[in-house]
Amino acid sequence: MRAVVISSFGVLPTVQDVPAPTCPDDGVVLRVTATGVCRSDWHGWQGHDDDIHLPHVPGHELAGVVTEVGPLVRSWAVGDAVTVPFVCACGTCSACVAGEQQVCERQRQPGFTDDGSFAERVAIHHADVNLVRLPPGMSPVTAAGLGCRFATAYRAVTVHGRAAAGEWVAVHGCGGVGLSAVMVAVAAGARVVAVDVSLAARDAALAMGATAVLDGSGDVAARVHELTGGGAAVSLDALGSRATATASVLSLRRRGRHVQVGLLLGDDTSPPLPMGRVIAWELEVYGSHGMAAHEYPAMLARIASGELDPSRLVGRTIGLDEAPAALAALGDGSSGPGMTVVVL
């Protein structure tokens, strides 16, 4: 099969012919129909993830069709159209038994611990725990963004942020995760202030329903406080950097809720968060790491009803041969607003 292969960290990947994956006994092999190009993939390519061993196939946001089924799988058949969370859970550890598969103790991640979906085929383990059936009529391009960016933003806003009608929500970083968060918060009736250094990203946030936008340079937190009349009730770092994490916490009103969604990797691993403010103002600080497969039906129902429309978040579609350049564009700021999706 053809796949994008990382041979050296930081060196542009190439499309190569590689062996097709073997079907796990408890898993499936999917024919990939579409896969998103995510900033997490860029971090992996740069060598920021210790789980990745070279040579490696990236890609973790995917939609596909089942082509092989392992002998231990009970719920899936050849021909099923599916997506998967980017955290593929074991189903048996204490976190999984508690229903928290997104923090599985023995998780596997396509594109990180295993070869991923920048390929014509991908193997998924523990299929009965991790596959999500696509609703009739949902396009693979729309579905490809659900497994990471949209589902992560959905859970961050609804479960951790608990955004409510009339509240101010600040979203720092308006890439795929940030624009998803804007859409979900607006659907909850919240007023959103979206923050980004890119004018195109700010315009995209307005198109998703943001009430206001701010340039991400300078004293962002002070401007959020001024705009919202005392700070946001919920603030999300949807980018993942020292600057945006700190600005998100400082953007909150008293008793506000910060949600860290963007990965803090490389030089940004340990940002100096203002914990004095957290204590004095009794702020809530959450990490948000995807969403378990069993939580997808509620989100999919809202998509089917038209309340949420993740297809609007797709900026462009490309072929597999264009994926290496699209991955590089995430690092130099030339990727443009919205999600890039590889269609196979």
N, C-alpha and C positions, 0 to 999 in steps of 0.2 A: 504494500500500500504506500501511498504518498503521505508524507508528514513533514512538518516543520521541526528541525532538529537543532538544539543548542549544543554546540561542540565545545565552546569556550565561553565563560561568563564575560559579558560585555561586548563580545564579537557578534556581528549580525548573524542570526541563524540562517540556515539554508533549507530549501525544500529538497528532500531526499526520498529515495525508495528504501523502505525499511520493512522488516517482517511484521505481519499482522499480529495483533495480540491473541493470546490464548484465553479461552473462556474459563473463568474460575468456576469451581464446582458450585459455589453459592452465588454466582453472579451471572452477568450477561456480557455479550459483545454488542455494541451499538454501531450502526452505520451513522456517522455524524452527518446531520443535515445542516446545522449552523452552529457557530461557536463565537462567543464574544471575545473581543480583545480588551483585556482589563489591566488596570495599573498593577494589580497583584502579579500578573504575568510579567510585567516589566521588572518588578522587584526580583522575581525569580530569575529572570535572565541576567540581572546585574549581580547575582550571587548573594542576595540578601536572605536567602532561605536555606537553612542547613539541611532540610529534607531532600534537596535536589542533588542528584548525582549525575554527572555527565557521562555519555551523551544523554540528552533528555528532550522529550516532546512536551512543550507547554500546553496550556489551555484547560480551563476549568468551568467555564460557562457554556453549557451546551444543550442542544436538542438533538434527538436522534431516534432511530428506529431499531428495535431489537432484531438482530440477525442470528444470534446463537443464545441458547439458554442452558445454564448448568444443571446437572441432575438434582441438585438440592433446592432449586428454585420452585416455588409453588404458585406464585401470583402473576407471573408474566409469561408471555408467549411471543414467538416470532411474529413480527409485524406491528407490535405495539409501539405507538409514538409516545415518547417520554422526555422528561428532563430529570435532572438530579440536583440536589443541593451540592455546593462545593465541598462541604464536609460529608463524606460518606461514612456513616456510623457502623459500629459492629453489632449493635442491637442487644448486647448482653451485659455490658459493663454497668456499674452503678448509675452513671449519668444517663445512659440509654434507658435503663429500667425506670428511671424517674421521669422519662419523657423529654430529656434534654439532650437529644442526639447531636445538636450543634456543638456541644462541648464533649463529645465522646472521648473516653480515655484512650481508645485504640483506633482513632479515626484514620481514614485514608483519604487522600485528596488527589483526584486526577489533576495532572499538571504540576504536582508538587511531590508527594510521596510516590506517585505512580505516573507513568506516561499519560499525557493528557489528550485533549480534543482538537489540537491543531493537526488533525490527521483524518484520514478517511474512516478509520475504525478506532474505537476506544473500549477497553474492558472496564466494567464497573463491578466491584465486589459487594456482597451482602445486598443483592438486588431486592429482596423482599422488604428490606428496611428502607432502602434509599431511592428507589425509582418513584417518579411522580407521573401519573398519566396525564397527557395533555388533553384539554377539552376539545371537542370537535370544532374544527374551523380555526383553531389557533395556529398561526403560521410559525414555522421553525425560527424565523428571525426574531419574532416577538418572544418566543419561549427561551431562546438562547440567553437572554438577559436576566431571566428569572432566577437562575441558580445561584447567583452571587449578588450582583449589584442591586437589583430591584428587590429581591426577597430580603436581603440584608437591610436595606433602607426601610422596607415595610415593617420589619420586626423592630428595628431601632426606634422608629417614630411611634408605633402603636403600643409596643410592650414596654420598652424602657422609657421613652420620652413621654408616653401617655398624652400626646398632644390633643388638646380639646378645643372646641369651637371658641373663637374669640381670643385665644392665647397667641402670644407672639412666639414664633419659632425661628431661630437663627440657624442658617445652614452655611457652614464654612467650607467652600470648595464645591464648584458646580460642574463636576464631571458626571459620569454615569450614576454614581451613588448619590451625589448631591442633588442632581436633577430628579432622581427617583424620590428622594426624601421630600423635595419641594412638592412634587405631585401628591404624595401620600398625605403630607401635612395639610395641603390645601383641601383635599378631599375630606379631611376631618373638620374643616371649618376654621382652621387656624390662619392667622396672618403671618406670612413668611417674609423675612428679610434674608436675602441670599447674598453671599459675599464671595467675590472671586477677583483675581487680578486681571482676568481676561474680559474684555468688553463683550466678545461673542458669547462667552459663558453666561455673563449677566443677562444678556438679551434672551438667551435660551431659558434662563430661570423665569424671566418675566412671561415668556410664552407659556411656561408651565403653571402660571398663576401666582407667582410671587407678588406680594404687595409692594415691595421695595427691594432695591439692590444697592450694594455698596462695593466700592473698589477695595480689594483686599490689602492694599498697602497702608502704612501708617498705623495710627491708633484705632484699630477696628473696634475694639470693645467699647471705647468711649462713644464712638458714633452709633453703635448699636443701642447703648443706653439712652442716648439723646433721641434717637428715632423712635424707640419703643416706650419712652417715658419711664425709664427705670430698669430696663433690662428684659431679656427674653425669659419666658417661663421654661423653654426647652432650647438647648443649643447643641448642635451636632458638628463634630469635626469629621467631615466627609472626605477630606484629603489625606491627612496623616502626616503631620510635621510638627516640630516643636512650636512653631509660630501659630499654626492654626489650632492646635490643642490648647495652648495657653489662651489664645484669644477667645476660644469657645467658652472656656470656664469663666473668664472675666466678663463675658457678654451677658451672663445670667443675672436675673433679679434675685433677691433673697428667696431662699428655699427653691431655687430653680434646679433643673435637671440637665446635666451634661452627659452626652452619649458619644463615646469614642468609637467611630465606625472605621475611619481610615486607618490603615496599617501603619504602625510606627516602627520602621525598620532602618537598618544602616545607621547613619549618624543621628537619626531621630528616635532611636530606640527608647531612650530614657529622658523625656522632656521634663524640665523643672516646673511642674505644675504649681500654681499658687495655692498650696494647701491651707495657708492661713485664711484665705478668703473662703475656702470650702468649709472650714470649721466655723468661722465667725458668722457666715450667712447660712449655715446648715444646707449646703448644696449637696445634691445627689450626683454621684459620678458612676457611670456604667460603661462597661465594655459591651460591644455587640458583635457577635461572631456568626453571622449567617442565620439560617432558619431550618428547623428540622422538617423532613418530608411530610410528617403527619400534620404539620401546621399549614401546608400549602392550600388545602381546599377552601378555607375562608378567603384567602387572597385571590385564588382563581375565580371564586364566585363573584367577587367585586370587579374583577377584570371582565368576566362574562357579561355582567350587568351594564358595563360601560362606565361605571363610576371611576375606574382606573383604566388608563390606556397606555401601557408601557411601550406600545409600538411607536408612540410619539417621541420616545427617547432615542430612537435609532437615528444617528446622524448620517451613516452611509453603510453600504454593504460592499464587500470586496471578495475576491477569490483567494484560494489558499496561497497562490504564488505571491500575493501582495501582503500576506500576513507578517513577514519579517519586517518590512518597512513600516507597517502600521504599529508594530510593537515598539520600534525605535521612536516613532513619532510621539509616543506617550511620554518619553523622557525629555524631548526638546521643545514641547509645547506646540507642535505643529499638527496635532491630531484633530483639532477643531472641536466644536461642541457636540455633545451627545455621544452615543455609543457607536463604535465600529463593530460590525458583525461580519464574520467570514461565512460565506455560503458555499457549501460543497455539493 
